[in-house]
Amino acid sequence: MLLATLFGQFPFLEKLFADSAYQGPIFGSALAKTLPSLETEIVKRSDHAKGFVQLPKRWIVERTIAWLNRCRRLAKDWENLNRTAIAFLKFASVRLMLRKLCNP
């Protein structure tokens, strides 16, 4: 149900990267029934890897959240209104994008 809502808001999504915990038949059949045009790629860890090994496309969300948490205003939930919190989140995202664009 969550993926169907997200797909309604973002119809341009083509691929879903998922953890190896989602490789079972229940998730695959439910996703195929809900969103048949969405391709799913399961990112698995290598059997030969020891210790921490960075997997492709796996840490994008966590990395972005860590970058946003560097902004002091977002470190705590100070805002009374959701729209204010979203506005500060957008300001922090613009700051990150400008930093990436301006620093070669």
ZAFI-929800 format. One record per residue (C-alpha): residue in three letters; chain; x, y, z. Coordinates in pm, 1 decimal, m for minus. Each point is the difference from the previous one (the first is absolute). Layout:
PT  code  unit        xx        yy        zz
PT   ALA     A         X         Y         Z
...
! end
This chain:
PT  code  unit        xx        yy        zz
PT   MET     A       0.0       0.0       0.0
PT   LEU     A     288.1     236.5      79.9
PT   LEU     A     171.8     m70.5    m332.1
PT   ALA     A    m323.8      56.6    m190.2
PT   THR     A     m38.3     339.0     168.9
PT   LEU     A     358.5      93.4     m79.0
PT   PHE     A     m39.7    m112.2    m359.3
PT   GLY     A    m308.6     220.5     m26.9
PT   GLN     A     203.5     299.3     116.5
PT   PHE     A     311.2     m90.5    m200.3
PT   PRO     A    m115.6    m177.7    m318.4
PT   PHE     A     344.2      40.1    m159.6
PT   LEU     A     155.9    m262.4     230.9
PT   GLU     A     137.6    m288.5    m201.8
PT   LYS     A     211.9    m208.3     236.0
PT   LEU     A     m20.1     m96.4     366.3
PT   PHE     A     317.6    m100.1     183.4
PT   ALA     A     m73.9    m231.4     291.0
PT   ASP     A     190.2    m181.5     271.7
PT   SER     A      42.1    m376.5     m18.4
PT   ALA     A    m270.5     m36.2     266.3
PT   TYR     A    m256.8      88.3    m270.1
PT   GLN     A      94.9    m274.3    m245.9
PT   GLY     A    m275.8    m238.4     106.0
PT   PRO     A    m300.5     m95.2    m211.9
PT   ILE     A    m250.0     187.5     218.4
PT   PHE     A     158.7     339.6     m63.2
PT   GLY     A      60.6     m72.5    m367.9
PT   SER     A    m355.5    m109.4     m72.5
PT   ALA     A    m153.6     287.5     197.8
PT   LEU     A     221.3     251.8    m179.0
PT   ALA     A     m77.4    m150.6    m341.8
PT   LYS     A    m371.1      18.2      74.3
PT   THR     A      12.9     357.6     132.2
PT   LEU     A     260.7     153.0    m233.1
PT   PRO     A      56.9    m222.1    m305.0
PT   SER     A     217.3     255.0    m184.3
PT   LEU     A     248.0      48.8     287.1
PT   GLU     A     321.1    m200.2     m35.5
PT   THR     A     150.7    m134.9     323.1
PT   GLU     A     369.9     m60.4      57.4
PT   ILE     A     104.9    m185.8     313.4
PT   VAL     A     339.8     119.6     124.4
PT   LYS     A     173.4    m295.6     163.3
PT   ARG     A     313.0     m19.0     206.6
PT   SER     A     283.8    m211.5    m134.6
PT   ASP     A      64.2    m331.4     174.5
PT   HIS     A     375.4      62.8     m15.2
PT   ALA     A      m8.1     345.5     161.1
PT   LYS     A     127.6      31.7     355.0
PT   GLY     A     m73.1     300.3     218.6
PT   PHE     A    m163.2     311.0    m141.4
PT   VAL     A     m26.4      13.6    m377.6
PT   GLN     A    m187.5     283.6    m166.8
PT   LEU     A    m269.8    m132.5    m230.5
PT   PRO     A    m110.4     191.6    m309.4
PT   LYS     A    m315.7     211.9      35.8
PT   ARG     A     m60.3    m122.2     352.2
PT   TRP     A     106.6     292.2     216.6
PT   ILE     A    m142.6     287.6    m204.0
PT   VAL     A    m290.3      71.7     233.1
PT   GLU     A     204.3     m37.8     318.7
PT   ARG     A     275.0     222.8    m139.5
PT   THR     A    m249.3     270.6     m97.1
PT   ILE     A    m161.8      m7.5     343.3
PT   ALA     A     343.8      29.7     160.5
PT   TRP     A      80.1     303.0    m216.9
PT   LEU     A    m329.0     164.8      93.9
PT   ASN     A      54.7     m68.6     370.1
PT   ARG     A     309.2     221.6     m11.0
PT   CYS     A    m238.4     296.7      m6.5
PT   ARG     A     m55.9     102.8     360.0
PT   ARG     A    m359.3     102.0     m62.0
PT   LEU     A     m86.1    m354.5    m112.1
PT   ALA     A     186.6    m174.3     282.1
PT   LYS     A    m294.1      36.5     237.6
PT   ASP     A    m371.1      16.3     m65.7
PT   TRP     A     m56.3     363.8      94.7
PT   GLU     A    m273.9      83.0    m246.2
PT   ASN     A    m366.2      15.8     100.7
PT   LEU     A    m136.8     m26.8    m353.1
PT   ASN     A      78.1    m261.9    m262.2
PT   ARG     A      20.2     261.1    m273.5
PT   THR     A     270.1     185.5     192.9
PT   ALA     A     203.5    m317.6      42.8
PT   ILE     A     m36.9     m80.0    m370.7
PT   ALA     A     110.1     352.8     m90.7
PT   PHE     A     318.8     m33.1     206.8
PT   LEU     A      62.0    m343.4    m151.2
PT   LYS     A     m27.3     153.4    m346.9
PT   PHE     A     239.4     281.0     100.5
PT   ALA     A     250.8    m257.8     121.3
PT   SER     A     m36.1    m197.6    m324.8
PT   VAL     A      55.7     313.4    m208.0
PT   ARG     A     308.9      75.4     208.5
PT   LEU     A     136.1    m348.5     m72.3
PT   MET     A     m70.2      29.5    m371.7
PT   LEU     A     164.6     343.1     m20.9
PT   ARG     A     304.4    m127.1     183.8
PT   LYS     A      32.2    m290.1    m245.3
PT   LEU     A     m48.4     227.7    m301.3
PT   CYS     A     235.3     278.0     113.0
PT   ASN     A     288.7    m208.4     131.9
PT   PRO     A     186.3    m167.4    m287.8
! end
